[in-house]
Amino acid sequence: AGPTHDKELPVGRHPLQLYSLGTPNGVKVTILLEELLAAGHTGAEYDAWLIKIYDGDQFGSGFVGVNPNSKIPALLDRSRPEPIRVFESGAILLYLAEKFDNAFLPTDPARRAECLSWLFWQMGSAPFLGGGFGHFYAYAPVKIEYAIDRYAMEAKRQLDVRDRQLADHEYIAGDEYTIADMAIWPW
């Protein structure tokens, strides 16, 4: 944990600074920001900065200052006198939805709970879908059959959970397009 080298992050002209990459987790926030802009939220203008994780950019001091976990995406909201850092994709989605008058986040308690349940379902299932299965199947230097089979079975189960939900609902949390859909779609 902690930075391995000194490297400041770039800062553009907009209040929102997004530091990310085009991975499934990385694009979730971009989807929401673009949806906010399309819905007319002018305060959602942002600058997007590429964090090259294969080059170790996520371990630079500037990035670690925004995300101590050294994972993309990370957001710096400079719209207030004291900038606010937000890290972890689900936290960023929730922060931005709330910042923009609960955009793409239901206010009715039952619908909100359903949306947040699916949002956090995605956060919990992603390690199996990408981190586990993807790693052991495609990237592990040694192919371990048990690990591949275990993660493949869990990935299939998680996809079945999602498919069963979508069989009866237009969107993952019901009849509204929400941040839960934005989190799940890239995966």
FIBAZA-932250 format. One record per residue (C-alpha): residue in one letter; x, y, z. Coordinates in steps of 0.02 Angstrom, whole numbers, plus 32768, in hexadecimal, padded with zeros to 4 digits. Layout:
<batis>
<bati><rest>A</rest><px>X</px><py>Y</py><pz>Z</pz></bati>
...
</batis>
This chain:
<batis>
<bati><rest>A</rest><px>8000</px><py>8000</py><pz>8000</pz></bati>
<bati><rest>G</rest><px>8037</px><py>80B2</py><pz>7FE3</pz></bati>
<bati><rest>P</rest><px>808C</px><py>810A</py><pz>7F52</pz></bati>
<bati><rest>T</rest><px>8124</px><py>80C0</py><pz>7EFD</pz></bati>
<bati><rest>H</rest><px>8157</px><py>8161</py><pz>7EA7</pz></bati>
<bati><rest>D</rest><px>8133</px><py>821B</py><pz>7EA1</pz></bati>
<bati><rest>K</rest><px>80BD</px><py>824F</py><pz>7E17</pz></bati>
<bati><rest>E</rest><px>803E</px><py>82DA</py><pz>7E1C</pz></bati>
<bati><rest>L</rest><px>7F96</px><py>82C2</py><pz>7DC9</pz></bati>
<bati><rest>P</rest><px>7F61</px><py>8334</py><pz>7D3C</pz></bati>
<bati><rest>V</rest><px>7ED3</px><py>83AC</py><pz>7D5F</pz></bati>
<bati><rest>G</rest><px>7E64</px><py>83F2</py><pz>7CD7</pz></bati>
<bati><rest>R</rest><px>7DEC</px><py>8484</py><pz>7CD0</pz></bati>
<bati><rest>H</rest><px>7D4E</px><py>842E</py><pz>7D0F</pz></bati>
<bati><rest>P</rest><px>7D1E</px><py>8412</py><pz>7DC4</pz></bati>
<bati><rest>L</rest><px>7D15</px><py>8355</py><pz>7DB1</pz></bati>
<bati><rest>Q</rest><px>7DB9</px><py>82FB</py><pz>7D90</pz></bati>
<bati><rest>L</rest><px>7DA8</px><py>8243</py><pz>7D61</pz></bati>
<bati><rest>Y</rest><px>7E41</px><py>81D3</py><pz>7D67</pz></bati>
<bati><rest>S</rest><px>7E1C</px><py>812E</py><pz>7D13</pz></bati>
<bati><rest>L</rest><px>7E35</px><py>80B1</py><pz>7C87</pz></bati>
<bati><rest>G</rest><px>7DC2</px><py>8058</py><pz>7C0C</pz></bati>
<bati><rest>T</rest><px>7DA8</px><py>7FBC</py><pz>7C77</pz></bati>
<bati><rest>P</rest><px>7CFC</px><py>7F82</py><pz>7CB2</pz></bati>
<bati><rest>N</rest><px>7D13</px><py>7FDA</py><pz>7D59</pz></bati>
<bati><rest>G</rest><px>7D63</px><py>806F</py><pz>7D04</pz></bati>
<bati><rest>V</rest><px>7CD5</px><py>8096</py><pz>7C8D</pz></bati>
<bati><rest>K</rest><px>7C46</px><py>8090</py><pz>7D0C</pz></bati>
<bati><rest>V</rest><px>7C65</px><py>8142</py><pz>7D46</pz></bati>
<bati><rest>T</rest><px>7C7B</px><py>8183</py><pz>7C95</pz></bati>
<bati><rest>I</rest><px>7BD1</px><py>8139</py><pz>7C68</pz></bati>
<bati><rest>L</rest><px>7B7F</px><py>8196</py><pz>7CF8</pz></bati>
<bati><rest>L</rest><px>7BD8</px><py>823A</py><pz>7CD2</pz></bati>
<bati><rest>E</rest><px>7BA1</px><py>8231</py><pz>7C1C</pz></bati>
<bati><rest>E</rest><px>7AEF</px><py>8206</py><pz>7C50</pz></bati>
<bati><rest>L</rest><px>7AEE</px><py>829A</py><pz>7CC8</pz></bati>
<bati><rest>L</rest><px>7B28</px><py>830E</py><pz>7C3D</pz></bati>
<bati><rest>A</rest><px>7AA6</px><py>82C7</py><pz>7BC5</pz></bati>
<bati><rest>A</rest><px>7A21</px><py>82E7</py><pz>7C49</pz></bati>
<bati><rest>G</rest><px>7A55</px><py>839E</py><pz>7C52</pz></bati>
<bati><rest>H</rest><px>7ABE</px><py>83A1</py><pz>7CF1</pz></bati>
<bati><rest>T</rest><px>7B3C</px><py>8425</py><pz>7CBD</pz></bati>
<bati><rest>G</rest><px>7BA0</px><py>8411</py><pz>7D5E</pz></bati>
<bati><rest>A</rest><px>7BCF</px><py>8362</py><pz>7D25</pz></bati>
<bati><rest>E</rest><px>7C54</px><py>839E</py><pz>7CAC</pz></bati>
<bati><rest>Y</rest><px>7CF4</px><py>8342</py><pz>7CCF</pz></bati>
<bati><rest>D</rest><px>7DA6</px><py>8325</py><pz>7C98</pz></bati>
<bati><rest>A</rest><px>7DD6</px><py>8270</py><pz>7C7E</pz></bati>
<bati><rest>W</rest><px>7E89</px><py>8239</py><pz>7C99</pz></bati>
<bati><rest>L</rest><px>7ED2</px><py>8193</py><pz>7C65</pz></bati>
<bati><rest>I</rest><px>7F23</px><py>812E</py><pz>7CEF</pz></bati>
<bati><rest>K</rest><px>7F91</px><py>80AC</py><pz>7C9C</pz></bati>
<bati><rest>I</rest><px>7F89</px><py>801F</py><pz>7D19</pz></bati>
<bati><rest>Y</rest><px>8004</px><py>7FB4</py><pz>7CB8</pz></bati>
<bati><rest>D</rest><px>8083</px><py>8040</py><pz>7CCA</pz></bati>
<bati><rest>G</rest><px>8062</px><py>8051</py><pz>7D85</pz></bati>
<bati><rest>D</rest><px>800E</px><py>80FD</py><pz>7D7E</pz></bati>
<bati><rest>Q</rest><px>7F99</px><py>80C7</py><pz>7E0A</pz></bati>
<bati><rest>F</rest><px>802D</px><py>80C1</py><pz>7E81</pz></bati>
<bati><rest>G</rest><px>8060</px><py>8176</py><pz>7E64</pz></bati>
<bati><rest>S</rest><px>8054</px><py>81E9</py><pz>7EFB</pz></bati>
<bati><rest>G</rest><px>7FCC</px><py>8255</py><pz>7EAC</pz></bati>
<bati><rest>F</rest><px>7F5C</px><py>81C3</py><pz>7E83</pz></bati>
<bati><rest>V</rest><px>7F76</px><py>8170</py><pz>7F2D</pz></bati>
<bati><rest>G</rest><px>7F44</px><py>8217</py><pz>7F79</pz></bati>
<bati><rest>V</rest><px>7E9B</px><py>8208</py><pz>7F23</pz></bati>
<bati><rest>N</rest><px>7E8B</px><py>814B</py><pz>7F36</pz></bati>
<bati><rest>P</rest><px>7EF3</px><py>80FC</py><pz>7FC0</pz></bati>
<bati><rest>N</rest><px>7EC1</px><py>8051</py><pz>7F7C</pz></bati>
<bati><rest>S</rest><px>7F1C</px><py>8075</py><pz>7ED6</pz></bati>
<bati><rest>K</rest><px>7E8B</px><py>8039</py><pz>7E68</pz></bati>
<bati><rest>I</rest><px>7E2F</px><py>8092</py><pz>7DDD</pz></bati>
<bati><rest>P</rest><px>7DBD</px><py>80F0</py><pz>7DD3</pz></bati>
<bati><rest>A</rest><px>7DD6</px><py>8183</py><pz>7E47</pz></bati>
<bati><rest>L</rest><px>7D7F</px><py>822B</py><pz>7E47</pz></bati>
<bati><rest>L</rest><px>7DB2</px><py>82D4</py><pz>7E8B</pz></bati>
<bati><rest>D</rest><px>7D23</px><py>8350</py><pz>7E9D</pz></bati>
<bati><rest>R</rest><px>7D6E</px><py>83FE</py><pz>7E9E</pz></bati>
<bati><rest>S</rest><px>7CC5</px><py>8459</py><pz>7E9C</pz></bati>
<bati><rest>R</rest><px>7CD5</px><py>8485</py><pz>7F55</pz></bati>
<bati><rest>P</rest><px>7D58</px><py>84EB</py><pz>7FB1</pz></bati>
<bati><rest>E</rest><px>7DA0</px><py>844A</py><pz>7FF7</pz></bati>
<bati><rest>P</rest><px>7DAC</px><py>83C3</py><pz>7F6E</pz></bati>
<bati><rest>I</rest><px>7D55</px><py>831E</py><pz>7F90</pz></bati>
<bati><rest>R</rest><px>7DA6</px><py>827A</py><pz>7F5E</pz></bati>
<bati><rest>V</rest><px>7D39</px><py>81E4</py><pz>7F36</pz></bati>
<bati><rest>F</rest><px>7D7C</px><py>8138</py><pz>7F0E</pz></bati>
<bati><rest>E</rest><px>7D32</px><py>808D</py><pz>7EE6</pz></bati>
<bati><rest>S</rest><px>7CBA</px><py>808B</py><pz>7E53</pz></bati>
<bati><rest>G</rest><px>7C1B</px><py>806C</py><pz>7EB8</pz></bati>
<bati><rest>A</rest><px>7C43</px><py>80F9</py><pz>7F30</pz></bati>
<bati><rest>I</rest><px>7C63</px><py>816F</py><pz>7E9D</pz></bati>
<bati><rest>L</rest><px>7BBE</px><py>8140</py><pz>7E4A</pz></bati>
<bati><rest>L</rest><px>7B5F</px><py>815C</py><pz>7EEC</pz></bati>
<bati><rest>Y</rest><px>7BBA</px><py>8201</py><pz>7F10</pz></bati>
<bati><rest>L</rest><px>7B97</px><py>8247</py><pz>7E62</pz></bati>
<bati><rest>A</rest><px>7AE1</px><py>820E</py><pz>7E61</pz></bati>
<bati><rest>E</rest><px>7AC3</px><py>8263</py><pz>7F07</pz></bati>
<bati><rest>K</rest><px>7B26</px><py>82FE</py><pz>7ED4</pz></bati>
<bati><rest>F</rest><px>7AB4</px><py>8315</py><pz>7E3E</pz></bati>
<bati><rest>D</rest><px>7A0C</px><py>830C</py><pz>7E99</pz></bati>
<bati><rest>N</rest><px>7A02</px><py>824E</py><pz>7EA0</pz></bati>
<bati><rest>A</rest><px>7A13</px><py>823E</py><pz>7DE4</pz></bati>
<bati><rest>F</rest><px>7A02</px><py>8187</py><pz>7DB2</pz></bati>
<bati><rest>L</rest><px>79E6</px><py>815C</py><pz>7E6A</pz></bati>
<bati><rest>P</rest><px>7934</px><py>8142</py><pz>7EA7</pz></bati>
<bati><rest>T</rest><px>78F9</px><py>81A7</py><pz>7F3D</pz></bati>
<bati><rest>D</rest><px>786B</px><py>8132</py><pz>7F6E</pz></bati>
<bati><rest>P</rest><px>78B5</px><py>80C8</py><pz>7FFC</pz></bati>
<bati><rest>A</rest><px>7885</px><py>801F</py><pz>7FB3</pz></bati>
<bati><rest>R</rest><px>78C1</px><py>804A</py><pz>7F03</pz></bati>
<bati><rest>R</rest><px>7960</px><py>8098</py><pz>7F47</pz></bati>
<bati><rest>A</rest><px>7983</px><py>7FFC</py><pz>7FAE</pz></bati>
<bati><rest>E</rest><px>796A</px><py>7F8F</py><pz>7F14</pz></bati>
<bati><rest>C</rest><px>79DF</px><py>7FFC</py><pz>7EAD</pz></bati>
<bati><rest>L</rest><px>7A66</px><py>7FFD</py><pz>7F33</pz></bati>
<bati><rest>S</rest><px>7A54</px><py>7F42</py><pz>7F4E</pz></bati>
<bati><rest>W</rest><px>7A78</px><py>7F23</py><pz>7E97</pz></bati>
<bati><rest>L</rest><px>7B04</px><py>7FA3</py><pz>7E96</pz></bati>
<bati><rest>F</rest><px>7B59</px><py>7F4A</py><pz>7F26</pz></bati>
<bati><rest>W</rest><px>7B32</px><py>7EA0</py><pz>7EDA</pz></bati>
<bati><rest>Q</rest><px>7B9C</px><py>7ED7</py><pz>7E47</pz></bati>
<bati><rest>M</rest><px>7C27</px><py>7F13</py><pz>7EB9</pz></bati>
<bati><rest>G</rest><px>7C28</px><py>7E69</py><pz>7F0F</pz></bati>
<bati><rest>S</rest><px>7C18</px><py>7DFE</py><pz>7E72</pz></bati>
<bati><rest>A</rest><px>7C9C</px><py>7E57</py><pz>7E0A</pz></bati>
<bati><rest>P</rest><px>7D2D</px><py>7E02</py><pz>7E64</pz></bati>
<bati><rest>F</rest><px>7CE9</px><py>7D5C</py><pz>7E27</pz></bati>
<bati><rest>L</rest><px>7CC0</px><py>7D94</py><pz>7D77</pz></bati>
<bati><rest>G</rest><px>7D5F</px><py>7DF3</py><pz>7D50</pz></bati>
<bati><rest>G</rest><px>7DD9</px><py>7DE1</py><pz>7DDD</pz></bati>
<bati><rest>G</rest><px>7DC7</px><py>7D26</py><pz>7DF9</pz></bati>
<bati><rest>F</rest><px>7D90</px><py>7CD3</py><pz>7D59</pz></bati>
<bati><rest>G</rest><px>7DE7</px><py>7D4E</py><pz>7CE5</pz></bati>
<bati><rest>H</rest><px>7E8A</px><py>7D42</py><pz>7D46</pz></bati>
<bati><rest>F</rest><px>7E93</px><py>7C85</py><pz>7D57</pz></bati>
<bati><rest>Y</rest><px>7E53</px><py>7C64</py><pz>7CA7</pz></bati>
<bati><rest>A</rest><px>7EB5</px><py>7CE5</py><pz>7C44</pz></bati>
<bati><rest>Y</rest><px>7F43</px><py>7D2E</py><pz>7CA9</pz></bati>
<bati><rest>A</rest><px>7F81</px><py>7CB3</py><pz>7D2C</pz></bati>
<bati><rest>P</rest><px>8030</px><py>7C72</py><pz>7D00</pz></bati>
<bati><rest>V</rest><px>7FF9</px><py>7BC4</py><pz>7D37</pz></bati>
<bati><rest>K</rest><px>7F50</px><py>7B7F</py><pz>7D05</pz></bati>
<bati><rest>I</rest><px>7EFE</px><py>7B3A</py><pz>7DA2</pz></bati>
<bati><rest>E</rest><px>7E66</px><py>7AD5</py><pz>7D6D</pz></bati>
<bati><rest>Y</rest><px>7E10</px><py>7ADF</py><pz>7E16</pz></bati>
<bati><rest>A</rest><px>7E1E</px><py>7B9D</py><pz>7E1B</pz></bati>
<bati><rest>I</rest><px>7DE0</px><py>7BAF</py><pz>7D68</pz></bati>
<bati><rest>D</rest><px>7D4D</px><py>7B3A</py><pz>7D88</pz></bati>
<bati><rest>R</rest><px>7D20</px><py>7B8C</py><pz>7E2E</pz></bati>
<bati><rest>Y</rest><px>7D1F</px><py>7C3C</py><pz>7DE8</pz></bati>
<bati><rest>A</rest><px>7CCB</px><py>7C07</py><pz>7D45</pz></bati>
<bati><rest>M</rest><px>7C3D</px><py>7BB7</py><pz>7DA8</pz></bati>
<bati><rest>E</rest><px>7C27</px><py>7C51</py><pz>7E16</pz></bati>
<bati><rest>A</rest><px>7C2D</px><py>7CC6</py><pz>7D80</pz></bati>
<bati><rest>K</rest><px>7BA5</px><py>7C5E</py><pz>7D2C</pz></bati>
<bati><rest>R</rest><px>7B3D</px><py>7C63</py><pz>7DCC</pz></bati>
<bati><rest>Q</rest><px>7B4E</px><py>7D20</py><pz>7DD9</pz></bati>
<bati><rest>L</rest><px>7B1C</px><py>7D36</py><pz>7D23</pz></bati>
<bati><rest>D</rest><px>7A84</px><py>7CC7</py><pz>7D42</pz></bati>
<bati><rest>V</rest><px>7A53</px><py>7D35</py><pz>7DD6</pz></bati>
<bati><rest>R</rest><px>7A5C</px><py>7DCD</py><pz>7D64</pz></bati>
<bati><rest>D</rest><px>7A00</px><py>7D79</py><pz>7CD4</pz></bati>
<bati><rest>R</rest><px>7972</px><py>7D40</py><pz>7D45</pz></bati>
<bati><rest>Q</rest><px>795C</px><py>7DF1</py><pz>7D86</pz></bati>
<bati><rest>L</rest><px>795C</px><py>7E3C</py><pz>7CD7</pz></bati>
<bati><rest>A</rest><px>78E0</px><py>7DBA</py><pz>7C98</pz></bati>
<bati><rest>D</rest><px>7859</px><py>7E0F</py><pz>7D00</pz></bati>
<bati><rest>H</rest><px>7895</px><py>7EC4</py><pz>7D02</pz></bati>
<bati><rest>E</rest><px>78C0</px><py>7F43</py><pz>7C7D</pz></bati>
<bati><rest>Y</rest><px>7957</px><py>7F7C</py><pz>7CE3</pz></bati>
<bati><rest>I</rest><px>79B6</px><py>7F23</py><pz>7D6C</pz></bati>
<bati><rest>A</rest><px>795D</px><py>7F7B</py><pz>7DFC</pz></bati>
<bati><rest>G</rest><px>78B1</px><py>7F86</py><pz>7DAC</pz></bati>
<bati><rest>D</rest><px>7869</px><py>7FFC</py><pz>7D2C</pz></bati>
<bati><rest>E</rest><px>78E8</px><py>808B</py><pz>7D3E</pz></bati>
<bati><rest>Y</rest><px>7996</px><py>809B</py><pz>7CF5</pz></bati>
<bati><rest>T</rest><px>7A0A</px><py>80B3</py><pz>7D8B</pz></bati>
<bati><rest>I</rest><px>7ABE</px><py>80B6</py><pz>7DC1</pz></bati>
<bati><rest>A</rest><px>7AAE</px><py>7FFB</py><pz>7DE0</pz></bati>
<bati><rest>D</rest><px>7A97</px><py>7FE0</py><pz>7D24</pz></bati>
<bati><rest>M</rest><px>7B2E</px><py>804E</py><pz>7D02</pz></bati>
<bati><rest>A</rest><px>7B96</px><py>7FE6</py><pz>7D79</pz></bati>
<bati><rest>I</rest><px>7B5F</px><py>7F3F</py><pz>7D33</pz></bati>
<bati><rest>W</rest><px>7B5E</px><py>7F63</py><pz>7C78</pz></bati>
<bati><rest>P</rest><px>7C1D</px><py>7F6C</py><pz>7C5E</pz></bati>
<bati><rest>W</rest><px>7C34</px><py>7EC1</py><pz>7CAC</pz></bati>
</batis>
